[in-house]
Amino acid sequence: LAATIGAGLAVGGVTLQALFRNPLADPGLLGIASGAAVAAGLAICVFAPTPSIAGPWLVPLCAFGGALAVSRLALSVAARAGHYDISLLLLVGIAINAIGGAVLGLLLFVADDTALRDFTFWTLGSLSGATWTGVLPVLAAAVVAGVTQLRAARVLNGFVLGERDAFYLGIDIERAKRQLVLATSLWVGASVAVAGLIGFVGLVVPHLARFVVGPNHRVLLPATALMGATLLTAADLVARTAVLPAELPVGIVTAALGAPLFLWLTLRHFRNGRAT
């Protein structure tokens, strides 16, 4: 589960960074994680206390549905006369994140102590409940989304040059935008649904992969997936062994590892910029 989720978050990050031509883009940029969090918060704070036929699948199903609904909403709002405006898509994602934060604040205000504790731990991210039953849906989403993203390596190389150059290369840019956003939402949504919010993997790993293998997405995508899987598996190992017999939420570990690493990469980039 750690390997599949780590790969999904990392590949989602590198896909959105190419699509937006923004090195700070990550899967949370479009509001995917925010939509999943709002739906999970509703499930925990409102529906969980009542009997449900979904049982233990209630929160993951709600989170997955919230992630896909938000991604579809962002695409619908950003579509103008058959054209997906990347700048508008980015602004829509920021607005969705802000609205999601307000809704989450309201849910936390009205939640009882048990629901508040459960939701707080969900937002920190955890792989402690990993079972084969939980792995299989994420793995299925990974296969569908991963194949779509790997086949789009040439398309992502074109987007890095800009939409106009990508169009002159013969790329159907509107179809590519829609497919890549939905593929990212599918994989990230399934990951968030099962493990909660895990930060920094989708932001830091693509930069590490570029540092090692370069910017060509034919090599960068599989390298990013491998690094993301390795990083989250290592973070989970630390989370399970650092404070035995307790277990840290893996989101705390990824933030503790990812934030300094991202700062180092940023400083290195600016030093190299001045040197050249």
Buried (B, 14 or more C-beta within 10 A) or exposed (E): BBBBBBBBBBBBBBBBBBBBEEBEBBBBBBBBBBBBBBBBBBBBBBBBEEEEEBEEBBBBBBBBBBBBBBBBBBBEBBBEEEEBBBEBBBBBBEEBBEBBEEBBEEBBEEBEEEBBEBBEBBBBBBBEEBEEEBBEBBBEBBEBBBEBBBEBBBBBBBBBEEBEEBEEBEBEBBEBBBBBBBBBBBBBBBBBBBBBBBBBBBBBBBBBBBEEBEEBBEBBBBBBBBBBBBBBBBBBEBBBEEEEEEBBBBBBBBBBBBBEBBEEBEEEEEEEEEEE
